[in-house]
Every structure is written in structure tokens, then in C-alpha cells.
Amino acid sequence: MNAGVSSLYRWAFLGGGLFMMTIGVTSSVSAQVQAMPPVHLISLVSNEGTNSSPTPTPNVEQQLQIDQLREETSWEGRLQGYLPAGSALVALAAAGWGVLVYLRDQRRDLQLRTQLEITNNLNRLTEYGKSDVVNSAQVLSTLTALNALVDQSADKDLPRKVTDVIAIAITEDIDFNDVRQVRFEALCLGNWAPYETRLKGNPGERSYVLYRYLSALHGLRSRHSEYVSKVSWDADKKKFIHPADLMMEPENDFQLFQRLAQGIRSHWQLLEEVGQQAALEQDFQAATGNLELTTQLLGGPRS
């Protein structure tokens, strides 16, 4: 918008200069015309030796020249000289106004398109826990798009609004016992920074999210008690090591266990107070009945 206004000022300045030049040229021509002696006086001077000759009558060509000079030096003639410059200024003003209107409409259209994209992306997030139409890859794509739209939106409160939607979905809608849905919280934690900031400022809300993780882990242990109590974690390879002669079936249950344990670990890494970390370690050990896994997964370095 500023570039458009600056361009308009340049055109207006150029038009003003053209107008002043036109006035100067016209005034100069008028002064020269007024300084010229009349044609009939020139005729008298050229014939001053013949006193008996009567004053000559201008011929047709001279009369036309006299009439033309009178017309050019009259106010109507001067006004006609200003018309081209005036027309140019009017054209420049119209063009400048057109540029301003165009830029205004373009900005308005951009804001409308941005708002529409934001609404569509928010709807996609809220649909994640309600149907199988939206998958994890689409959630990641949606969060990436929202991060880009924050800079384009005129709504400076957009990050908070998006975070509110995410928080409500996680605390109210997402089923942490569902292997697909539980992935949503980890995606938001890793790809939407305002959500992590919100949890840091709201310990109670983080505690409730962790409670949902631990509750689902309790339920999984009730179905696979021996496996959960004996599984271990290889920090170098960053993967779980199955106990000897034990497998967690069906596979969805093992994927659920992985996502629950990794989600709890992600929150443990973000905790800033040692006391909070120790409390989460105790809760995780109580949920799994596996001291070795607790030490390997939560007691090591934050990486």
C-alpha cells in the first residue's frame, strides 16, 4: 500500500511540473506577441516617404494574421493553452485513484483468502478426532500452513485462538486409548510452539494431559502386564527392546504403547523443575511397574 501511495506522489509531482512548464511557455509566447508592432504600423513605416499616400488597407492574409494574434492573446486563447496540461493532470489524478482502489481491493481480497484458509485448517484440526478422514500427515500439513498464515493474518490474536482449539481437542475430544488419535497431541506439541508455551504457563493443564497419557498406559498394562513390566529402552538406537519370548499383539497395541511412552517422555524433557520431573518418573513407574524402563526412558539425558 505504501509503495502505491509513493508511486502516486511521483506521478502527481511529474504532472505538476508539466503544468508549470506549460504555463511558462504560454506566458512567454503571449509576451512576445504583445511586444510585436501591429502590421498596419509596419506598413506606415515602410511607406513614410510617400505622405500623399492614404493608409493602406490590410490585405486578406494580413487580416487573418491580425485576427489570429488577437485570438491567441485573448483570455480565451490563453485558457485553451492550459487545457492540455489540465487534461494531463486530470488523467494522472484518475490513474492515481485507480491505483489506490486496486491496491485496497487486493489487500481486502488477500485478507479474505487468508481468513478462509485459517478457517479451513482449524476445521481440519477439529475433525481429526471425529472421523478417519483426517490423518496424521494432514495434521502436520495443517499445522505447517497455520504457522505460515500467522504472518499473513491481520488478526494478531490468531496464535492464541488456534492454541485454544488444540487444547480443547486434546483435553476433551481426543481418545488417548486410540492408537491413531493419541498421535495428535505429540504432533501439536512438536509443531505448534504456542501450545508448548501454553503448557509451560499452565501446569495444571499439563498435569491433566499427562494424566490422560498415564491413564491410557494403565489400561494397556492391564491387557499386557508381563510385556509392559519387562520391556526396555535402547537410548542409542532410540527404540524399545522386546522381552525374551514376548510380543505385544495386536500390533496396534504395541504402537499405542510406543506413542504413550514417547508422549510422556516428550513432556518430561520439557519440564524445567527437577521436582516435576521426579514426580512424573514416579507416576510412570507406577503405571508400568517397570523401574528399569523408567530409568532408561526418563532418567537419562534430554535427547
Secondary structure, 3 states (H helix, E strand, C coil): CHHHHHHHHHHHHHHHHHHHHHHHHHHHHHHHHHHCCCHHHHHHHHCCCCCCCCCCCCCHHHHHHHHHHHHHHCHHHHHHHHHHHHHHHHHHHHHHHHHHHHHHHHHHHHHHHHHHHHHHHHHHHHHCCCCCCCCHHHHHHHHHHHHHHHHHCCCCCHHHHHHHHHHHHHHHHCCCCCCCCCHHHHHHHHHCHHHHHHHHHCHHHHHHHHHHHHHHHHHHHHHCHHHHHHCEEECCCCEEECCCCCCCCCHHHHHHHHHHHHHHHHHHHHCCCHHHHHHHHHHHHHHHCCHHHHHHHHCCCCC
